[in-house]
Amino acid sequence: MIKLLGWVMLGIIVIVAGFLYRYESLDPCEWLTQDLTAHAGLKPVTGLGNTAGLIMEPTECIKRWANLRVEDAKQ
């Protein structure tokens, strides 16, 4: 049981570190805005997640971010 818990914690740490490395944030609205600018072919822009967070709920940001990732994967 302890070993399983250790592996789960290691997995969570790796996932969080991956998001921090790629997006420098754990805010899903920031992920969405960064990926939208990259999808549009613009230079990476950080800090727009706060503005998107005012307009959308975090759950909506996650859904739109996931849909954008799926769309990019299909191309």
C-alpha positions as CSV (number, residue, x, y, z in Angstrom):
1,M,0.0,0.0,0.0
2,I,2.8,2.4,0.9
3,K,4.6,1.6,-2.4
4,L,1.5,2.3,-4.4
5,L,1.0,5.6,-2.6
6,G,4.6,6.5,-3.4
7,W,4.1,5.8,-7.1
8,V,0.9,7.8,-7.2
9,M,2.6,10.7,-5.5
10,L,5.5,10.5,-7.9
11,G,3.1,10.5,-10.9
12,I,1.3,13.6,-9.6
13,I,4.7,15.4,-9.1
14,V,5.8,14.5,-12.6
15,I,2.5,15.8,-14.1
16,V,2.6,19.0,-12.1
17,A,6.2,19.6,-13.0
18,G,5.3,19.0,-16.7
19,F,2.6,21.7,-16.6
20,L,4.9,24.1,-14.8
21,Y,7.7,23.5,-17.3
22,R,5.5,23.9,-20.4
23,Y,3.2,26.7,-19.2
24,E,4.9,28.1,-16.1
25,S,1.4,28.0,-14.5
26,L,-1.1,25.6,-13.1
27,D,-4.0,27.9,-14.3
28,P,-6.0,26.1,-17.0
29,C,-7.0,29.5,-18.5
30,E,-3.3,30.3,-18.9
31,W,-2.8,27.0,-20.7
32,L,-5.6,27.8,-23.1
33,T,-4.3,31.3,-23.9
34,Q,-0.8,30.1,-24.5
35,D,-1.9,27.2,-26.7
36,L,-4.3,29.5,-28.6
37,T,-1.5,32.0,-29.4
38,A,0.8,29.1,-30.5
39,H,-2.1,27.6,-32.6
40,A,-2.5,31.0,-34.3
41,G,1.2,31.1,-35.1
42,L,1.9,34.1,-32.8
43,K,4.8,34.5,-30.4
44,P,4.2,32.9,-27.0
45,V,2.4,35.3,-24.6
46,T,2.1,34.7,-20.9
47,G,-0.2,36.4,-18.4
48,L,-3.4,36.4,-20.5
49,G,-4.9,33.6,-18.4
50,N,-6.1,36.1,-15.7
51,T,-8.1,37.9,-18.4
52,A,-9.6,34.7,-19.7
53,G,-10.3,33.6,-16.1
54,L,-12.5,36.7,-15.7
55,I,-14.6,35.7,-18.8
56,M,-14.7,31.9,-18.3
57,E,-14.8,29.5,-15.4
58,P,-11.8,27.2,-14.9
59,T,-13.8,24.2,-16.0
60,E,-14.7,25.9,-19.3
61,C,-11.0,26.7,-19.8
62,I,-10.1,23.1,-19.2
63,K,-12.7,21.9,-21.7
64,R,-11.6,24.4,-24.4
65,W,-7.9,23.6,-23.8
66,A,-8.5,19.9,-24.1
67,N,-10.6,20.4,-27.3
68,L,-7.8,22.5,-28.8
69,R,-5.2,19.9,-27.9
70,V,-7.3,17.2,-29.6
71,E,-7.8,19.4,-32.6
72,D,-4.0,20.0,-32.9
73,A,-3.3,16.3,-32.5
74,K,-5.6,15.5,-35.4
75,Q,-3.7,17.8,-37.7
